[in-house]
Amino acid sequence: MSKKKEKEAEKFPVYDELIVHDGKTITKTKKWWRAVVVTSPKSYPGRKTVSIYQWRYDPKSDKWKRHAKMNIPSKDLWEKIKSAVDEYLEQLGV
């Protein structure tokens, strides 16, 4: 499958009032799905936000349900998060 078709086939289960501009799946199993998604509100399409999502599959409803979401509003915040995570990963030796 081409990258374009693969991207079109992947519909991220975000809130209906959001426009998905782009996104990349990080991991996906039968139970869990993690992705970085660029969205904006339909009411203000120019206000794009990068978010990290985590969904859990609910077999009863046959839907992916949001388990966690973290907005990354600036590169400065991302660098602080990344630095802290890298520090702990180094301490753990992974």
C-alpha positions as CSV (number, residue, x, y, z in Angstrom):
1,M,0.0,0.0,0.0
2,S,1.4,3.4,-0.9
3,K,2.1,6.0,1.8
4,K,-0.7,8.2,0.5
5,K,-3.3,5.4,0.6
6,E,-2.0,4.2,4.0
7,K,-2.5,7.7,5.3
8,E,-6.0,8.0,3.8
9,A,-7.0,4.7,5.3
10,E,-6.0,5.7,8.8
11,K,-8.8,7.7,10.4
12,F,-7.9,8.9,13.8
13,P,-10.8,8.7,16.3
14,V,-10.8,12.3,17.5
15,Y,-13.6,14.5,18.7
16,D,-16.1,15.3,15.9
17,E,-15.5,19.0,16.2
18,L,-11.8,18.7,15.2
19,I,-10.3,18.7,11.8
20,V,-7.4,16.2,11.4
21,H,-4.7,17.9,9.3
22,D,-2.0,15.2,9.7
23,G,-1.1,12.3,11.9
24,K,1.3,9.5,12.5
25,T,0.6,6.2,14.3
26,I,3.4,5.4,16.8
27,T,2.1,2.0,17.9
28,K,-1.1,0.1,17.3
29,T,-2.2,-3.3,18.7
30,K,-5.6,-4.9,19.1
31,K,-6.1,-3.1,22.4
32,W,-4.0,0.1,22.3
33,W,-3.3,2.8,19.7
34,R,-0.9,5.7,20.1
35,A,-0.4,8.5,17.7
36,V,0.8,12.1,17.1
37,V,-2.0,14.1,15.5
38,V,-2.2,17.6,14.1
39,T,-5.7,19.0,14.6
40,S,-7.7,22.3,14.7
41,P,-11.2,23.1,15.8
42,K,-13.7,23.3,13.0
43,S,-14.7,26.7,14.3
44,Y,-11.1,28.0,14.0
45,P,-9.3,25.9,11.4
46,G,-6.2,28.1,11.5
47,R,-5.4,27.1,15.1
48,K,-3.5,23.9,14.7
49,T,-2.3,21.9,17.7
50,V,0.0,18.9,17.9
51,S,-1.3,16.3,20.3
52,I,-0.2,12.9,21.5
53,Y,-3.2,10.6,21.7
54,Q,-3.7,7.2,23.3
55,W,-6.9,5.2,22.6
56,R,-8.1,1.9,23.9
57,Y,-10.2,-0.4,21.9
58,D,-13.6,-1.1,23.5
59,P,-15.0,-4.5,22.2
60,K,-18.5,-3.8,23.6
61,S,-19.0,-0.7,21.4
62,D,-16.5,-1.8,18.7
63,K,-14.9,1.6,18.9
64,W,-11.6,3.2,19.9
65,K,-12.1,5.4,23.0
66,R,-9.7,8.1,24.0
67,H,-7.7,7.1,27.1
68,A,-5.3,10.0,27.1
69,K,-4.4,13.2,25.2
70,M,-1.6,15.6,25.7
71,N,-1.3,18.8,23.7
72,I,2.1,20.1,22.8
73,P,1.5,23.9,22.3
74,S,5.1,24.9,21.8
75,K,8.5,23.6,20.8
76,D,9.9,24.9,24.1
77,L,7.5,22.7,26.1
78,W,8.3,19.7,23.9
79,E,12.0,20.2,24.5
80,K,11.4,20.2,28.3
81,I,9.3,17.0,28.1
82,K,11.8,15.3,25.8
83,S,14.7,16.3,28.1
84,A,13.0,14.8,31.2
85,V,12.0,11.6,29.4
86,D,15.5,11.2,27.9
87,E,17.0,11.7,31.4
88,Y,14.9,8.9,32.9
89,L,15.5,6.6,30.0
90,E,19.2,7.1,30.4
91,Q,19.0,6.4,34.2
92,L,17.1,3.1,33.4
93,G,19.6,2.2,30.7
94,V,17.1,1.9,27.9
